[in-house]
Amino acid sequence: MDVTPKKGEALDRTQVWLAAWVAVATSNSCLSAMVATDWADHCLKAFDERFSAATSPQAAPRRAL
């Protein structure tokens, strides 16, 4: 099975990471770029978990908000 992200998926992941990094880096309380990088990495991991489960053929039903 090929798990390589398609072009659009890779772009989505890049946009998620960059948006998270910029949001943290531009906050008044951010003291270093490493903090922004750590947060962006965590956001990307959460994005992957949420949306890979949603597109998986055996995905569990999603809870309503």
C-alpha positions in Angstrom: 0.0 0.0 0.0 1.4 3.4 -1.0 1.2 5.8 2.0 3.1 8.7 0.2 1.1 11.9 0.6 -0.4 13.3 -2.6 0.7 16.7 -3.6 -2.4 18.4 -2.1 -2.0 16.5 1.2 1.7 17.5 1.5 0.7 21.1 0.9 -2.0 20.9 3.6 0.5 19.5 6.1 3.0 22.3 5.2 0.3 24.9 5.7 -0.8 23.5 9.0 2.8 23.4 10.3 3.6 26.9 9.1 0.4 28.5 10.4 1.0 27.0 13.8 4.6 28.1 13.8 3.7 31.7 12.9 0.9 31.9 15.4 3.1 30.9 18.2 6.2 32.8 17.1 4.3 36.1 16.8 2.7 35.8 20.2 4.0 38.1 22.9 4.9 35.3 25.2 7.1 33.3 22.7 10.7 33.6 23.8 12.4 31.5 21.2 11.9 30.0 17.7 12.3 26.5 19.2 9.1 26.9 21.2 7.3 27.7 18.0 8.8 24.7 16.3 7.8 22.4 19.1 4.2 23.7 19.0 4.1 23.4 15.2 5.3 19.8 15.4 2.7 18.9 18.0 0.0 20.6 15.9 1.0 18.6 12.8 1.0 15.4 14.7 -2.6 16.1 15.9 -3.6 17.1 12.3 -2.2 13.8 11.0 -4.0 11.7 13.8 -7.3 13.5 13.2 -7.4 13.4 9.4 -5.7 10.1 8.7 -8.3 8.5 10.9 -11.0 10.2 9.0 -9.8 8.9 5.7 -8.9 5.4 6.8 -11.2 2.7 5.5 -11.5 1.4 9.1 -11.9 4.7 10.8 -13.8 4.9 14.0 -17.0 7.0 13.9 -16.2 10.6 14.8 -17.8 12.2 17.8 -20.0 15.2 17.4 -18.7 18.5 18.9 
